[in-house]
Amino acid sequence: MAAPAKNLRNKSDVLDEVDQALIALLSENARLPMAELARSVGLSAPSVAERLRRLEEDGVVKAYRVEIDPKALGYTLTAIVRIRPLPGQLHAVEKLLVESPEVVECDKVTGDDCYVARYLLRSIEELDPILERIAQRAQTSTSIVKTSPVRRRLPPIG
């Protein structure tokens, strides 16, 4: 009888070299065919498929995503908005953020601010109307991103 799959979410288990290689390959191109993944790590396609299934079940691999270039869609600016809800407005602000299509990422944080949101904008003129929707419920502080020297990346997996 086969041993049950390790639950990596609840243990400090380390991924083996093959799992690490598969994750690295998929992080570069999530559409790699199973045969190419198998060739790259020196295993059969069924073995690789089983490893990926286990990584998904263990919660290590959560999704396969498409990454787009916002500039190709006309989004030339990124704004980081730190948000401090007024008393009694925390849930209303969170709802507003969740429902705002311009928000592409948002974290609830500790410290003086409660939320840090990333907005994509086509022009600077779009910023004021967005901030005005929040102004009656929260104080904001905004920064415009000049460059992103470190893009979202995988944490160290080795």
C-alpha positions, 0 to 999 in steps of 0.5 A, spaced: 500 500 500 502 506 498 504 511 503 499 517 504 501 524 500 505 528 505 501 535 507 507 540 506 502 546 508 502 543 515 510 541 516 516 544 514 518 538 509 522 541 503 521 539 496 526 534 493 530 537 487 525 534 482 519 538 485 523 544 485 525 543 478 518 542 476 516 548 480 521 553 477 520 550 470 512 552 471 514 559 474 517 560 467 512 557 463 506 554 466 504 552 459 510 547 458 507 540 455 508 534 460 513 531 455 517 537 455 517 537 463 518 530 463 524 531 459 527 536 463 527 533 469 529 526 467 522 522 468 516 519 465 510 524 463 506 519 468 511 520 473 511 528 472 503 528 472 503 524 479 508 529 482 504 535 479 498 532 482 501 531 489 503 538 489 496 541 487 493 536 493 498 538 498 497 546 496 504 547 494 501 549 487 495 553 487 494 555 480 496 556 473 496 563 471 497 568 465 501 574 466 500 580 462 503 586 460 499 592 463 502 597 458 500 592 452 492 594 455 494 601 456 495 601 463 501 606 463 501 608 471 501 603 477 499 607 484 500 604 491 495 607 495 496 606 503 489 606 506 487 608 513 479 607 514 476 612 519 473 609 525 467 604 523 469 604 516 473 598 516 469 593 512 466 598 508 473 600 505 474 593 504 468 592 500 470 598 496 477 595 495 474 588 493 469 591 488 474 596 485 476 593 478 482 598 478 485 594 484 489 589 482 492 587 488 491 589 496 494 587 502 491 588 509 497 590 513 499 592 520 501 598 522 498 605 521 495 603 515 490 597 514 490 596 507 496 597 501 492 597 494 496 597 488 492 600 482 493 600 475 491 606 471 491 609 464 493 616 466 494 620 472 487 623 471 484 617 473 487 617 480 483 623 483 476 619 482 478 613 485 481 616 491 474 620 492 471 614 492 475 612 498 476 619 501 469 619 505 471 612 508 478 613 509 485 617 509 489 615 503 497 616 502 499 615 494 505 613 491 506 612 483 511 606 481 517 609 477 520 602 476 519 595 479 526 592 480 523 586 483 517 583 480 513 578 484 516 572 484 517 565 488 519 564 495 526 560 495 523 553 495 530 550 496 
